[in-house]
Amino acid sequence: MVMGASGSKLEKALGDQFPEGERYFGLENFGNTCYCNSVLQALYFCIPFREQLLEYYSNNKNPGDAEENLLTCLADLFMQISQAKKKTGVIAPKRFVQRVKKQNELFRSYMHQDAHEFLNFLLNELVDILEKESSDAKDSPQSSSPEKVPNGPVQPLANGVKKEPPVTLVHKNFQGILTNETRCLRCETVTARDETFLDLSVDIEQNSSITSCLKNFCSTETLNAEDKFFCDKCCSLQEAQKRMKIKKAPHILVIHLKRFKYIEQLGRYKKLSYRVVFPMELKLSNASDDVDTEYSLFAVVVHVGSGPNHGHYVSLVKSHNHWLFFDDENVEMVEEQTLQTFFGSSHEYSGNTDHGYILFYEGLGGKS
């Protein structure tokens, strides 16, 4: 069987350097589910996330709770891989994929799906499940009274205090804070608004780099003419300057390159095959208040194909200083310089259609 062959080839390639206790498994494709497989591999090799998910699952697994959800299906799949007897092989993430389709009609068809939309959906869904479980756990001691209300406790919180949502394992790993600053050019008052993010979607330009994309993301724009800003201090519309910056950098920085652009004249989306260099080590100095934040690249989800509505996804993952290439069932070792082939094309009509699409960086400040 070809799959087994790729596994044993990988074991031979690593030889006695095969990391102790690590598992490298391909994932079966259930008809265009490569968007899901490529993201799952990146998340599995996001070690702090994997460890915290498995720990949470083993501490909270209650045999009485028969109801499965996306969290239990994902944890189950990670458990299956991490506890497999063999070091390499193929696993069919059937229950997980069925659950995704049941949960979200967007992923039900056999059409080509977007890996970034899937990642977003998955992380937000996990947050919802974890927050609900946390609030249920908080409410359970008081809920012995017969009048249990489905939407939580009846009594309002004292002094209208708003309950802070719990910090989930998704937040711990992926959440950062952006500050949106607007400065009125008449009275110089700065209005700042914070917003959280689980990933950053950045516009791309031809022959650029992630550093320059992040610099543009945080560049200052002037609001004037019909875009004027309503200044509360001046009580009127005024010209203003607006900029975005990263106030708190996440432990795992996920960067989504906006490779699919809506072209007005064509009335459809087009894939931008631009060459965007992504470094192995990344510093956020231009874009962030967290000046010393340094990151190391550990996974890349690659879109293969010339257009947005068809194609394929694969991922490259760094594990114990080796780079591995995951293409559904197949797993192989690659050299680090192979990543350069996924930067994109310097000119539009190039034969290369394999382009970095989602980048996963881990903060070097030690595991939080």
Backbone torsions as a table, in degrees:
resi	resn	phi	psi	omega
1	MET	NA	130.9	-173.8
2	VAL	-56.9	-41.5	-174.9
3	MET	-60.3	-46.7	179.1
4	GLY	-60.0	-39.9	-178.8
5	ALA	-60.6	-42.3	-179.1
6	SER	-65.3	-34.8	178.5
7	GLY	-65.4	-48.6	-176.8
8	SER	-68.7	-30.0	177.6
9	LYS	-63.7	-40.2	180.0
10	LEU	-66.1	-42.6	178.7
11	GLU	-62.4	-39.1	178.5
12	LYS	-65.3	-42.9	-177.3
13	ALA	-62.1	-39.3	-178.7
14	LEU	-82.6	-29.7	178.5
15	GLY	52.6	-132.4	-177.7
16	ASP	-78.1	2.2	175.0
17	GLN	-89.7	4.2	-179.7
18	PHE	-62.5	121.2	-173.7
19	PRO	-61.1	134.9	179.4
20	GLU	-57.1	124.6	174.7
21	GLY	77.6	-2.7	-178.7
22	GLU	-87.9	154.2	179.1
23	ARG	-130.5	137.2	176.9
24	TYR	-122.4	101.6	-176.5
25	PHE	-118.5	136.0	171.6
26	GLY	-77.5	162.9	178.7
27	LEU	-119.8	132.2	-178.2
28	GLU	-66.9	146.1	179.5
29	ASN	-98.9	127.3	179.6
30	PHE	-102.9	52.6	179.5
31	GLY	77.3	89.8	179.1
32	ASN	61.0	33.6	177.0
33	THR	-101.3	21.2	179.1
34	CYS	-64.5	-28.2	178.1
35	TYR	-59.9	-35.2	-178.1
36	CYS	-79.7	-47.0	-178.5
37	ASN	-58.7	-42.7	-175.9
38	SER	-65.9	-39.2	179.5
39	VAL	-70.9	-39.9	179.5
40	LEU	-60.2	-40.4	-180.0
41	GLN	-64.8	-42.2	179.4
42	ALA	-61.8	-41.6	-179.2
43	LEU	-70.5	-36.0	-179.5
44	TYR	-64.0	-36.3	-178.6
45	PHE	-91.5	11.0	168.5
46	CYS	-89.1	87.2	-164.9
47	ILE	-56.2	-48.0	-179.0
48	PRO	-59.8	-38.2	179.0
49	PHE	-65.0	-46.3	-179.9
50	ARG	-59.3	-47.9	-177.1
51	GLU	-63.4	-43.2	-178.6
52	GLN	-68.8	-35.8	178.5
53	LEU	-65.4	-46.2	-179.0
54	LEU	-66.5	-36.5	179.2
55	GLU	-67.4	-44.5	179.6
56	TYR	-59.8	-43.7	-177.2
57	TYR	-64.6	-44.4	-177.8
58	SER	-69.9	-29.5	178.8
59	ASN	-79.2	-25.4	-173.5
60	ASN	-113.7	7.0	-178.0
61	LYS	-73.9	116.4	-177.9
62	ASN	-117.7	114.0	-176.8
63	PRO	-56.0	-26.8	179.8
64	GLY	-68.7	-27.2	179.9
65	ASP	-82.8	92.5	-177.3
66	ALA	-77.9	-18.9	-173.8
67	GLU	-70.2	121.7	178.2
68	GLU	-94.6	155.8	175.1
69	ASN	-142.7	-174.9	-176.9
70	LEU	-63.1	-33.7	179.9
71	LEU	-65.4	-46.8	-178.3
72	THR	-68.0	-36.0	179.4
73	CYS	-66.6	-40.1	179.5
74	LEU	-68.5	-45.0	-179.5
75	ALA	-63.2	-39.3	177.3
76	ASP	-59.5	-44.6	-179.3
77	LEU	-65.0	-45.4	178.7
78	PHE	-62.3	-36.9	178.6
79	MET	-64.7	-45.4	179.6
80	GLN	-56.5	-44.0	-178.9
81	ILE	-69.2	-51.2	-172.0
82	SER	-67.5	-25.1	-178.6
83	GLN	-105.2	11.6	-179.7
84	ALA	-63.0	143.8	-179.8
85	LYS	-69.0	-39.1	-180.0
86	LYS	-82.6	158.1	179.9
87	LYS	-82.5	-28.5	-178.1
88	THR	-137.3	164.5	178.8
89	GLY	155.9	-155.6	-178.5
90	VAL	-134.3	137.4	176.7
91	ILE	-122.0	143.1	178.0
92	ALA	-98.5	109.8	-178.0
93	PRO	-80.5	50.6	-169.8
94	LYS	-63.5	-48.9	-178.1
95	ARG	-63.0	-38.7	-179.1
96	PHE	-64.1	-48.1	-178.9
97	VAL	-63.2	-40.9	178.0
98	GLN	-60.8	-39.9	-179.2
99	ARG	-66.1	-42.3	178.5
100	VAL	-58.4	-45.3	-177.8
101	LYS	-68.2	-35.3	-180.0
102	LYS	-67.8	-38.3	-174.7
103	GLN	-76.2	-32.5	-172.1
104	ASN	-141.6	114.0	-175.2
105	GLU	-64.4	-21.5	179.1
106	LEU	-54.8	-34.9	-175.1
107	PHE	-98.0	12.9	-174.9
108	ARG	-79.9	-29.6	-174.8
109	SER	-78.7	169.4	178.4
110	TYR	-91.8	13.7	-179.9
111	MET	-74.5	167.6	178.0
112	HIS	-68.3	126.4	-178.9
113	GLN	-107.7	167.8	-178.8
114	ASP	-96.9	124.4	-176.7
115	ALA	-64.3	-33.8	-179.2
116	HIS	-70.4	-41.0	177.0
117	GLU	-60.9	-39.4	-179.9
118	PHE	-65.3	-45.1	179.7
119	LEU	-59.4	-45.0	178.6
120	ASN	-59.5	-48.0	179.6
121	PHE	-59.7	-46.4	-175.8
122	LEU	-63.8	-49.6	-177.7
123	LEU	-63.3	-41.9	179.6
124	ASN	-66.9	-36.4	178.0
125	GLU	-65.4	-42.3	178.5
126	LEU	-62.7	-40.7	177.8
127	VAL	-59.8	-46.8	-179.2
128	ASP	-58.5	-44.8	-177.8
129	ILE	-64.8	-46.0	-177.8
130	LEU	-65.9	-39.2	179.7
131	GLU	-67.5	-39.1	179.7
132	LYS	-65.4	-44.6	179.9
133	GLU	-61.7	-39.1	-179.3
134	SER	-66.4	-42.9	-179.0
135	SER	-72.2	-33.3	175.8
136	ASP	-62.5	-41.1	-178.8
137	ALA	-65.4	-39.2	179.2
138	LYS	-66.0	-37.3	-175.5
139	ASP	-80.8	-21.2	-169.4
140	SER	-59.9	-39.4	-178.9
141	PRO	-60.9	-37.0	-178.4
142	GLN	-82.8	-9.2	-169.4
143	SER	-90.8	24.5	179.3
144	SER	-78.9	-14.1	179.2
145	SER	-67.0	149.7	-175.5
146	PRO	-63.3	-26.9	-177.0
147	GLU	-87.8	73.5	179.3
148	LYS	-88.9	124.1	-178.2
149	VAL	-91.9	133.9	-176.6
150	PRO	-58.5	-29.4	-177.2
151	ASN	-96.2	34.1	174.2
152	GLY	94.3	-171.8	-173.7
153	PRO	-66.8	150.0	-177.0
154	VAL	-78.3	-42.3	-172.6
155	GLN	-66.8	132.5	178.5
156	PRO	-69.4	156.7	179.7
157	LEU	-74.2	147.2	-176.3
158	ALA	-54.2	138.5	176.9
159	ASN	54.4	26.4	178.7
160	GLY	62.2	27.7	179.9
161	VAL	-68.5	132.8	-178.8
162	LYS	-87.4	130.7	179.4
163	LYS	-69.6	127.7	177.6
164	GLU	-71.1	131.9	176.8
165	PRO	-66.4	146.4	-177.2
166	PRO	-66.6	154.9	175.8
167	VAL	-87.4	109.5	-176.2
168	THR	-88.1	172.0	179.2
169	LEU	-65.9	-23.7	175.2
170	VAL	-68.6	-46.7	179.0
171	HIS	-61.2	-45.0	-177.1
172	LYS	-55.5	-38.2	-175.7
173	ASN	-90.5	-44.9	-167.4
174	PHE	-107.0	-15.6	-171.0
175	GLN	-83.7	131.8	172.6
176	GLY	-124.6	175.8	177.7
177	ILE	-124.2	130.3	175.1
178	LEU	-102.3	144.3	172.4
179	THR	-113.8	128.3	177.8
180	ASN	-102.4	108.2	-176.5
181	GLU	-105.0	130.5	176.2
182	THR	-124.6	125.6	-178.1
183	ARG	-113.7	120.1	178.6
184	CYS	-68.4	129.3	-176.8
185	LEU	-81.1	-5.9	177.4
186	ARG	-92.2	-51.9	-175.8
187	CYS	-106.0	-1.6	176.7
188	GLU	69.3	7.2	179.8
189	THR	-70.3	135.0	178.8
190	VAL	-102.5	125.4	174.9
191	THR	-105.0	124.2	-179.3
192	ALA	-117.1	136.4	178.1
193	ARG	-129.8	124.7	179.9
194	ASP	-91.0	143.4	171.8
195	GLU	-142.1	146.6	-178.7
196	THR	-90.1	157.5	175.8
197	PHE	-144.2	152.0	174.3
198	LEU	-106.0	-19.6	172.2
199	ASP	-154.3	163.6	178.1
200	LEU	-112.8	127.2	175.0
201	SER	-99.5	118.1	-175.5
202	VAL	-116.7	142.5	174.4
203	ASP	-71.5	149.8	-178.2
204	ILE	-121.7	156.2	177.1
205	GLU	-129.3	158.6	179.9
206	GLN	-64.9	141.7	179.3
207	ASN	48.9	56.2	179.8
208	SER	-125.7	-168.4	-180.0
209	SER	-139.2	165.8	178.0
210	ILE	-58.9	-39.1	-179.7
211	THR	-59.3	-44.9	-179.4
212	SER	-71.3	-33.1	176.5
213	CYS	-62.3	-41.9	179.8
214	LEU	-69.1	-34.2	178.5
215	LYS	-64.3	-43.4	177.9
216	ASN	-65.1	-38.3	179.9
217	PHE	-58.8	-34.7	-176.6
218	CYS	-102.5	12.5	-176.4
219	SER	-77.4	160.3	-177.2
220	THR	-84.8	133.8	173.7
221	GLU	-121.0	147.3	-179.5
222	THR	-95.5	131.4	177.9
223	LEU	-99.0	113.1	178.2
224	ASN	-145.8	-171.4	-176.0
225	ALA	48.1	-124.7	-175.9
226	GLU	-78.6	-5.3	179.9
227	ASP	-96.0	13.6	-175.9
228	LYS	-55.8	156.9	-173.9
229	PHE	-104.4	137.5	177.6
230	PHE	-82.7	111.4	-179.3
231	CYS	-90.6	123.7	-178.6
232	ASP	-65.7	-32.1	-177.5
233	LYS	-73.7	-42.7	179.7
234	CYS	-81.6	-13.7	-176.7
235	CYS	54.9	37.6	178.1
236	SER	-161.1	169.7	177.3
237	LEU	-74.2	131.4	-178.7
238	GLN	-136.7	158.7	170.7
239	GLU	-69.3	145.0	-177.3
240	ALA	-150.9	165.1	174.0
241	GLN	-114.9	136.8	-174.8
242	LYS	-125.1	138.2	173.6
243	ARG	-147.9	155.9	-178.1
244	MET	-114.1	138.4	170.7
245	LYS	-146.4	159.7	-178.4
246	ILE	-85.0	113.2	-177.6
247	LYS	-82.6	-42.4	178.4
248	LYS	-132.8	118.2	-178.1
249	ALA	-79.6	142.8	179.6
250	PRO	-78.3	165.2	176.1
251	HIS	-69.1	-42.8	175.4
252	ILE	-112.0	116.5	-179.4
253	LEU	-97.3	117.4	179.1
254	VAL	-106.2	122.3	-179.6
255	ILE	-115.2	123.6	179.2
256	HIS	-103.8	121.7	178.9
257	LEU	-86.4	124.2	-177.6
258	LYS	-76.6	81.2	-177.7
259	ARG	-85.3	-11.2	-179.3
260	PHE	-109.7	115.4	-172.8
261	LYS	-121.3	137.1	178.6
262	TYR	-80.0	122.1	-179.6
263	ILE	-103.1	111.7	-176.8
264	GLU	-50.6	-51.3	-174.6
265	GLN	-60.8	-33.9	-177.7
266	LEU	-87.3	-19.9	-177.8
267	GLY	68.7	24.8	179.5
268	ARG	-156.7	173.5	177.9
269	TYR	-83.2	148.8	178.4
270	LYS	-130.3	145.6	177.2
271	LYS	-87.1	131.2	176.8
272	LEU	-93.6	116.8	-176.8
273	SER	-92.7	17.9	-175.9
274	TYR	-47.6	146.5	175.5
275	ARG	-82.1	114.6	177.7
276	VAL	-125.1	112.5	-176.4
277	VAL	-78.1	128.4	174.0
278	PHE	-114.5	123.5	-176.0
279	PRO	-79.4	160.5	176.2
280	MET	-71.8	-35.8	177.8
281	GLU	-117.8	136.1	-175.8
282	LEU	-130.5	134.8	175.9
283	LYS	-112.4	140.8	-177.3
284	LEU	-97.3	17.9	-170.0
285	SER	-49.7	-40.3	-177.1
286	ASN	-75.3	-28.1	-166.9
287	ALA	-103.2	-4.0	-166.8
288	SER	-139.0	153.2	170.3
289	ASP	-78.9	-24.8	175.9
290	ASP	-77.5	68.0	-165.4
291	VAL	-55.3	-39.7	-171.8
292	ASP	-86.3	12.4	-176.6
293	THR	-71.6	119.7	177.1
294	GLU	-117.5	145.1	-176.3
295	TYR	-130.0	155.2	175.9
296	SER	-125.2	132.8	-178.3
297	LEU	-70.8	131.2	176.6
298	PHE	-129.3	-7.6	176.9
299	ALA	-159.4	146.7	176.9
300	VAL	-136.6	125.9	171.4
301	VAL	-95.3	126.6	-173.8
302	VAL	-110.3	133.6	173.1
303	HIS	-96.9	125.8	179.8
304	VAL	-108.6	122.0	178.8
305	GLY	140.1	162.6	-172.6
306	SER	-94.3	-13.8	-176.8
307	GLY	-134.4	170.9	-176.8
308	PRO	-77.3	-21.4	-172.0
309	ASN	-99.7	3.8	177.1
310	HIS	-151.9	169.6	-179.4
311	GLY	129.5	-158.0	-169.9
312	HIS	-152.8	154.7	175.1
313	TYR	-120.6	139.0	173.5
314	VAL	-133.2	167.5	175.5
315	SER	-137.4	152.3	174.4
316	LEU	-116.8	135.6	-172.9
317	VAL	-135.8	140.0	176.7
318	LYS	-98.5	126.9	179.6
319	SER	-139.4	120.8	179.7
320	HIS	50.6	46.9	177.7
321	ASN	68.2	9.2	173.0
322	HIS	-111.8	145.6	173.4
323	TRP	-98.4	135.6	179.9
324	LEU	-122.5	146.9	-179.4
325	PHE	-111.4	119.6	-179.0
326	PHE	-109.9	119.5	177.5
327	ASP	-128.6	89.9	-173.8
328	ASP	49.7	-113.5	-175.3
329	GLU	-71.6	-23.5	-171.5
330	ASN	-93.7	138.8	178.4
331	VAL	-132.6	130.8	175.0
332	GLU	-144.1	160.4	178.7
333	MET	-85.0	142.7	176.5
334	VAL	-134.7	160.7	176.3
335	GLU	-80.0	154.0	-179.2
336	GLU	-58.3	-36.3	-177.2
337	GLN	-66.6	-15.0	176.6
338	THR	-58.6	-29.3	-178.1
339	LEU	-59.7	-27.9	-179.3
340	GLN	-63.8	-22.9	-179.9
341	THR	-73.8	-7.5	-178.7
342	PHE	-107.4	13.2	179.1
343	PHE	-70.2	-31.8	-176.3
344	GLY	124.0	-173.6	-174.4
345	SER	-112.7	137.5	-179.2
346	SER	-73.6	-21.8	176.6
347	HIS	-131.2	154.1	-166.2
348	GLU	-62.7	-43.2	-171.9
349	TYR	-98.8	63.8	-179.9
350	SER	-102.4	155.3	-179.0
351	GLY	-74.4	-15.4	-175.9
352	ASN	-80.1	119.3	179.5
353	THR	-116.8	14.2	-178.6
354	ASP	-98.9	108.7	-173.1
355	HIS	-129.2	137.2	175.5
356	GLY	-56.3	131.9	-174.1
357	TYR	-123.3	-45.2	175.7
358	ILE	-128.2	128.7	-177.5
359	LEU	-112.7	137.2	179.7
360	PHE	-117.1	117.6	178.7
361	TYR	-115.5	139.4	175.7
362	GLU	-106.8	135.6	178.8
363	GLY	-64.4	139.0	-176.9
364	LEU	-87.5	3.6	-178.2
365	GLY	-77.4	30.6	-178.0
366	GLY	79.4	156.7	-177.9
367	LYS	-71.5	125.7	-178.4
368	SER	-84.7	NA	NA
